[in-house]
């Protein structure tokens, strides 16, 4: 029983990790908390629903949805993040937070105007269950875990091994110095926004694919869990965000098992507060001390 | 006429919570998850009446005290968290409290409380609103208010100048939460029902929008924001969905052009166009420049 719960927690954390890594990349490089990030996943999922309902195949839907999501993300970066970042001090974090919160609200309610404020069926799904010995595995979650792991490994390679990754890390460390060294910081930022939007889109597909549903408000729980995972992992650290997502997934599963499904959200809050009170900079401070 | 009275009274009740949220934000505790603190007041006051048989006149003050205690406790626990850490913690609290309160039988479980005795009269609402506004205004103008704002602008620097940052954070957050609890108690005794969804993400976000769109530099900002955003959708008569779309757009506009919100924009306009200010126009214009002096 406990192994079953741990396993489903770990499988669930794949989607959380994709969202958490997106939050962490945007925050690490631009210093912006993008509150609309999880809504990009919703936009992607609902675009697929819309395209398929017009009679096109799911593959065309997914391709188009990725393009639409990246477009929406670039627009939001231009309108809601860049203007706020010119402020000094705390306001340079606060204003983009307010702007992206507003942009997220617009996305949610814009989608609700088009699709109705209810869950709609997702055209491709894997809600079936595999039985392995005494364990039950939701098919969609197994697929999403596999896809997440592949994507996260590719992402680590991009960040650590490519020229783009190097310029990305340079901008994260010191934007002014990076510009002096000849890095086009605006292009790096556009690249980051595109990349994170792609991750959010994939995470949105996987969430809808696993549960068979898409809804205008589906982003909110993932936003909370992605943000919490990023923060307990240590703000801006990619591996920290993945570790955080794993912790959130496992804790949620255990809380559901022992305290009932209503305790799920509460357990996330408790983990967040406990970890932040002990390590105010998140789990990355443990690794750094060694 | 009765319709507008109802809308304005609702706005007055919610304004009490926005003023509390304004206190939180002006002390540097960016709190996008205010609804649980409002809901605490509604739930405590309502449950004491329904399940323990207290009179509403006794339960409402108890709810306000409970709001202060819970707010101070929360601020004490999260004392080490700043900015976005704090923001995400309160947002998580807001989401978690919806299902959390559903587990407590005393609070009516997932259904919430019904048949709460109706005790909120228009006179009570108006006097509570005026009282809270007065307290917040007096606090804002006092030397303590100056310390609070200094803390909100730059915490380490204010500490250097002798502000007791920790004590102040706890007390200000407690006071703001007490106001929120008063607002929630008035709400609960006005319509007689209180549900877990009153604590959720959307309610929190709405309160946050009222304060941010109204303006977070003066006490009148949140009041202006709340009344404007309550009345405006009724005047132009739009659906709830479109209304939220417009609110989102207003947030984006605030983040681009008016970091001081409506109150700040009106003040700047007044400085530019105000009567008999020809001599003062030059300084007025300097102040009216976007974000000059706002966040330095």
Contacts between the chains, C-beta under 8 A, distances in Angstrom:
chain1	res1	chain2	res2	distance
A	27	B	84	8.0
A	33	B	84	5.0
A	33	B	87	7.5
A	33	B	88	7.9
A	79	B	252	6.3
A	79	B	256	7.4
A	80	B	252	5.2
A	80	B	255	6.3
A	80	B	256	7.8
A	83	B	255	6.7
A	83	B	256	4.3
A	84	B	255	4.8
A	84	B	256	7.2
A	87	B	259	6.8
A	87	B	291	6.3
A	87	B	295	5.7
A	88	B	295	5.8
A	88	B	296	6.3
A	89	B	153	7.9
A	89	B	154	7.4
A	89	B	295	5.4
A	89	B	296	7.5
A	90	B	28	7.6
A	90	B	83	6.5
A	90	B	153	7.9
A	90	B	295	7.0
A	91	B	259	6.3
A	91	B	291	7.7
A	91	B	294	7.3
A	91	B	295	4.1
A	93	B	83	6.0
A	93	B	84	6.3
A	94	B	30	6.4
A	94	B	83	7.9
A	95	B	255	4.6
A	95	B	259	6.1
A	96	B	255	6.8
A	97	B	30	7.6
A	97	B	84	7.0
A	97	B	87	6.9
A	98	B	212	5.5
A	98	B	251	5.5
A	98	B	254	6.3
A	98	B	255	4.6
A	99	B	251	6.6
A	99	B	252	5.2
A	99	B	254	7.9
A	99	B	255	3.2
A	99	B	256	6.9
A	101	B	32	7.1
A	101	B	205	7.1
A	101	B	208	7.5
A	101	B	251	6.0
A	102	B	209	7.8
A	102	B	247	7.4
A	102	B	248	4.3
A	102	B	249	6.8
A	102	B	250	6.9
A	102	B	251	2.5
A	102	B	252	4.4
A	102	B	254	7.6
A	102	B	255	6.8
A	103	B	248	6.6
A	103	B	251	7.8
A	103	B	252	5.8
A	104	B	248	7.3
A	105	B	205	6.9
A	105	B	244	5.8
A	105	B	245	7.5
A	105	B	247	6.4
A	105	B	248	3.3
A	105	B	251	6.9
A	106	B	245	5.6
A	106	B	248	3.6
A	106	B	249	6.0
A	106	B	252	7.3
A	107	B	248	8.0
A	108	B	244	7.5
A	108	B	248	8.0
A	109	B	241	5.1
A	109	B	242	7.5
A	109	B	244	4.4
A	109	B	245	4.3
A	109	B	248	6.7
A	110	B	245	6.1
A	112	B	241	5.3
A	113	B	241	5.5
A	113	B	242	7.1
A	113	B	245	7.1
A	117	B	241	6.6
A	220	B	95	7.3
A	220	B	201	5.6
A	221	B	95	7.2
A	224	B	88	7.9
A	224	B	91	6.4
A	224	B	92	5.6
A	224	B	95	5.1
A	227	B	88	4.8
A	227	B	91	7.5
A	227	B	92	7.9
A	228	B	88	6.5
A	228	B	92	5.9
A	231	B	84	7.8
A	231	B	85	6.1
A	231	B	88	5.6
A	235	B	84	7.6
A	235	B	85	7.9
A	260	B	103	7.4
A	261	B	99	8.0
A	262	B	99	4.4
A	262	B	100	7.3
A	262	B	102	5.5
A	262	B	103	5.0
A	262	B	110	7.9
A	263	B	99	7.5
A	263	B	100	7.7
A	263	B	103	6.9
A	264	B	99	6.9
A	265	B	92	7.7
A	265	B	95	5.5
A	265	B	96	3.9
A	265	B	98	7.3
A	265	B	99	5.0
A	265	B	100	6.9
A	266	B	96	4.7
A	266	B	99	6.8
A	266	B	100	4.6
A	268	B	92	6.2
A	268	B	96	6.5
A	269	B	89	7.6
A	269	B	92	4.8
A	269	B	93	5.8
A	269	B	96	4.2
A	272	B	88	7.5
A	272	B	89	6.1
A	272	B	92	5.8
A	273	B	77	6.3
A	273	B	78	7.0
A	273	B	89	6.6
A	276	B	78	7.8
A	276	B	80	7.2
A	276	B	81	5.8
A	276	B	85	6.3
A	276	B	89	7.2
A	277	B	77	7.0
A	277	B	80	6.6
A	280	B	80	4.9
A	280	B	81	7.1
A	280	B	85	7.7
